[in-house]
Amino acid sequence: MIVKIGDLSGYSAARIINAEGKIVNYLSQGVTTVVTGNCGYGLLNIAEIAELWNEQGIGTNAVQLAGFGTIRRHLLQPYAQ
């Protein structure tokens, strides 16, 4: 959670994220939750990407939908021979 921006000299924090040279667009726009997979496609291994995001500290909440197109393609692939 971002609690303060600007000149923070004299403040301390439990966690500091160095975003120098990076774009922190979602957070600066007030976005707190990002939804993925709502296009019908996405990753099959949701647990793997969730672990990666937790390690990276993405800064927002994330909702991962199982894309129907990805699931359909994966399930029908064995029959496409």
Order of alpha helices (4+ residues) and beta strands (2+ residues): alpha-beta-alpha-beta-alpha
